[in-house]
């Protein structure tokens, strides 16, 4: 059993269950979870130099440049020198991956491989009650009355992000951007891929693998 601190990254397309798997890892292993979205929101709220720089690009509908993202994560990871960590949403480009590898090379990169048709079906079934943010799913969590919110009876909407064409475009963009990053980590010998259709199918394999890298917390489901 390797007991040293573990540096890990989780990757996977939108709708792949990355958030679910990440939350289970953090619950079962002594690691800190750092997501790009949470970090950006926090830095923007605190009005740090990096946060102000990032907000300018986000407000203009652009991508946050590599150097801003690298500085943002480098500062945060400095504070976590004595902890094992799991990065989510970073790095997104090869320059970001190379910069991170120079500063704090990851021990393992977990990549969730889910068929596109499963992700499209999963996301296009989502319907939202806009005023409250309540989310329903035609298959997994249907409303009591079709197209209506359970509490108010008001109509549900499908967000643009959840429409089939939008999901397809997001997957194409993700795959185009991410393949070079995955190749970079494959060359470094740290890429570990987990294939399946659902989080519950993939999770036992992730847990088993992670248990060879870091001691699980006591009383976890698969320990």
Residue pairs with C-beta under 8 A, 6 or more apart in sequence:
1 212
1 215
2 212
2 213
2 214
3 214
3 215
5 82
5 83
5 84
6 29
6 31
6 84
6 85
6 107
6 108
6 213
6 214
7 84
7 85
7 104
7 105
7 106
7 107
7 108
8 25
8 31
8 84
8 85
8 86
8 87
8 106
8 107
8 108
8 109
8 110
8 210
8 213
9 86
9 87
9 88
9 90
9 91
9 106
9 108
9 109
9 110
9 185
10 18
10 21
10 22
10 25
10 86
10 87
10 88
10 109
10 110
10 111
10 112
11 18
11 109
11 110
11 111
11 112
11 178
11 181
11 182
12 18
12 21
12 111
12 112
12 113
12 114
13 112
13 114
13 116
13 119
13 170
13 171
13 174
13 175
13 178
14 119
14 123
14 167
14 170
14 171
14 174
15 114
15 119
15 120
15 122
15 123
15 167
16 112
16 114
16 119
17 112
17 114
17 198
17 199
17 202
18 88
18 112
19 88
20 199
20 203
21 110
21 112
21 199
21 202
21 203
21 206
22 33
22 35
22 86
22 88
23 33
24 203
24 206
24 207
25 31
25 33
25 86
25 206
25 210
26 32
26 33
26 86
27 217
27 220
28 207
28 210
28 216
28 217
28 220
28 221
28 222
28 223
29 84
29 210
29 214
29 215
29 216
29 217
29 220
30 84
30 214
30 215
30 217
31 83
31 84
31 85
31 86
31 214
32 80
32 83
32 84
32 85
32 86
33 85
33 86
33 88
34 73
34 76
34 77
34 80
34 85
34 86
34 87
34 88
34 90
35 87
35 88
35 89
36 69
36 73
36 88
36 89
36 90
36 92
37 89
39 72
39 73
39 76
39 90
40 51
40 54
40 58
40 64
40 72
42 51
43 50
43 51
43 54
43 72
44 51
44 52
44 54
44 55
44 58
45 51
50 68
50 71
50 72
50 75
51 72
53 64
53 68
54 64
54 68
54 69
54 72
57 63
57 64
57 65
57 68
58 64
66 93
66 95
66 96
66 99
69 90
69 91
69 92
69 96
70 95
70 96
70 99
70 100
73 87
73 90
73 100
74 99
74 103
77 85
77 103
77 104
84 214
87 106
90 96
90 100
91 97
91 99
91 100
91 181
92 177
92 178
92 181
93 177
93 180
93 181
94 180
94 181
94 184
96 181
97 181
97 184
97 185
98 184
100 106
101 184
101 188
105 188
105 190
106 185
106 190
107 190
107 213
108 190
108 192
108 213
109 182
109 185
109 190
109 191
109 192
110 192
110 194
110 206
110 209
111 182
111 191
111 192
111 193
111 194
112 194
112 202
113 193
113 194
113 195
113 196
114 195
114 196
114 197
115 197
116 168
116 171
118 197
118 198
119 167
119 171
120 164
120 167
120 168
120 171
122 137
123 162
123 167
124 158
124 162
124 163
124 164
124 167
125 137
125 138
125 139
125 140
126 135
126 136
126 137
126 158
126 159
126 162
127 135
127 136
127 137
127 138
127 143
127 147
127 156
127 157
127 158
127 162
128 134
128 135
128 136
128 156
128 157
128 158
128 159
128 162
129 135
129 136
129 149
129 151
129 152
129 154
129 156
129 157
130 157
131 152
131 154
132 149
132 151
132 152
134 149
134 150
134 151
135 141
136 142
136 143
136 150
136 156
143 149
143 150
143 156
144 150
145 153
147 155
147 156
148 154
148 155
148 156
149 155
149 156
160 166
161 167
161 170
182 191
185 191
192 209
194 202
194 205
194 206
194 209
195 202
196 202
196 205
204 222
207 216
207 220
207 221
207 222
208 222
210 216
211 222
211 223
216 222
216 223
217 223
